[in-house]
Amino acid sequence: MSKEIIPGGQSISIIIMFIIGSSLFMGTSGESGNSSWIAIILAVLLAIPLMLIYARLHTLFPGENLFDMLISVFGRVIGRVFSCLYIWYTLHLGSLVLRNFGEFSKTVVLTSTPMLAPMLIIGLLCIWVVNAGMEVVGRSSKFLLLFTFTVIVVVQLLSVPKYDYQHLKPLLHSGWGPVFSDVAGSFTFPFAEIVVFLGAFTVLPRKGSAARVLISGVVIAGVIIIGVSVRNLLVLGPEILSSLYFPSYVAVSRINVGDFLTRIEGSSAIVFIASLFIKTSLCLYVSCQGITRVFNLESYRSVVLQMGLIMVYMADFIYKDITQMQYFAYHIYKVYALPFQLFIPLLLWITAEITVRRAGARKEPSP
């Protein structure tokens, strides 16, 4: 098993880039219209206790990843069954992210190019960086996060003249029902997706560092997503926003500074590619770690190429069109992903706590 260790700052960068991956361009669930930003805030607050549970698992099983935990707690058979489920989830999630990029390329950028071509390029790049190791992923994410943050801040400032604050009114015009529905959608996509990082817990530098890394990453990513969502709402309005597949790209395309600074949406597209590259790379790394643990392989690097190509192939046929992709992301995914993000980790945590306490009770000397 790989025992790569990366600094906490790089781990936080990976988490931030992972969370903002697809959500920056596709947006989050938006049934509540101009109140969707409230749902994102509530989703971040809801995700923090879940991050503490994930961090507790790191404390109970220092130096082990998700697959080690599952097999240690549930045994060889049931633990491997759960591990296979997470291998599928990470492989599927990576394919979904690649398809997001494929649809974006086909719809907006490379309209005459077969969708498989750009997905294959990103897929091969992910295969290369994962094969190089998580240290490379960590350093790449830290550099790309600096670039991403710079672009987002500049674009936010340039967007201010386009703001129409009337788009925020009336607040909660449809009541709290749509907001709570959006909370569930925003919780599962993108914040609770960080359950994938449990499969890379062996890279954390020391015992007890998981809580700081996870909570910092989720909060910072949440602030970025809230800022971008409010910007899109103020520029486009709730009606136009709900009808677009890639609202961030359209919102940024409306920015013009005189006659010399136009077409800056290309910089936002680069940010999208950078974040999905990190997200797909982490999904690929964790799925390979799962295969290694389930089949007792010597190194995850022996299956990186195969799993990466499978991920690209899945991305090519997983949806019929962009409409089906959007429907799955906003309606089906929040039900589909919940067992992986919440139910199984909760069961793992509760069972682990009981097991550890029983083991401690046995070690206590009898009077």
Summary of the structure (lengths in Angstrom):
residues: 367
radius of gyration: 20.8
end to end distance: 41.7
largest distance: 85.4
contacts: 1289
relative contact order: 0.22
helix: 80%
strand: 1%
